[in-house]
């Protein structure tokens, strides 16, 4: 129980989190762009978020936002890991209560 409470306090009230994947893509224009005509394209950062039912949302990220998005993604994974640990402890508690 103490371990569960300690994990719950560590989760706190996270506000700087985001779910998804940060991708680097190359955008190519079909016509009128010399850079794309040379085959180089334009680098772009995208936060890709998957939703139930196969829906996908992509948000363009400015280069100066990259570090912030990476930090928020790391925060999300940390909170998710802590919640999973709490769930495992609760499963053990439920199993113990059922056996009694």
N, C-alpha and C positions, 0 to 999 in steps of 0.2 A: 504494500500500500504506500509506503514512504517513497519507494522508487517511482511509482506511478505519479505521485504528487509532485516529486521533484521534476520529472519530465514535463508535466503539465505546466508548471511554473516557467520552465525553460521556453516553452512554446509562446507563452505570453499573448500579446495581441499583435501579431506580425502585420505590418502595413506595407513594408517594402518587399513584396514578393510578386513574382509573375510566373505563370505556368507556360510552358512552350519550349521551343527550340530556336536557338539563334542560328540562322543560316546565312552564308555568303553566296550570293547569286551573281550572275552576269546578265545584264539587260542588253539586248540588241535591238536596235531600231530597224525597221524593214527597209526604209529608204530615206535619203536625205542627210545621213550622218556619216561623215568621213571616217570617224573612229570605228564605227560598226562595219563600214564597207571594208576596212582593213582586217576585220575579223577580231578586233580587240574587245569591243563591247565596253560596258560601263559597270564597275563593281557596285553591288548594292547589298546592304544588310537587311534581313527580314526576320521578324519574330513570327514563327509559325505556330499556331495553336490548333490542336485537333479537338473536335467536339463529338459527342455521341451521334451516331447515325452517319458517320463519314464526313461530316461538315468540317471545313478547314477555314481558318481565318489567318490572313497574313497582314502584318503591320510593318510598314517601312520604318527603319531605324536610321537616324542620322549617325554619322561616324562618331560624333562627340557623345552620343548616348550609349555607345557600345559597352563601356565599362560599367555603367549603371545597370544596364540590362543583364550583363553577366553576373553582377553582384546580386540582383534581385532573383535571378534563376537559381543561384547557389543558395540563397535564403529559402526559396521554395523547397528545394531538395532537402535542406536541413530540417525544416518544419515537417515535411512529409515523413522523413525518417523517424523523427521524434513521435509523430502520431502513430506510426506503425509499431514502434516500441511500446507505446501505451496500449494499443490494441492487443498486442501479444500478452502483456501483463494482465489485461482484463480477461483474455481467453483463459489464462491459467487460473485466475480467481473464479471464473464461472465454473471451470472444471472441478475445482476444489469444493465449491459450494454444492455442486450436483452430487459429488461423492459423499458428502456429509448427509 
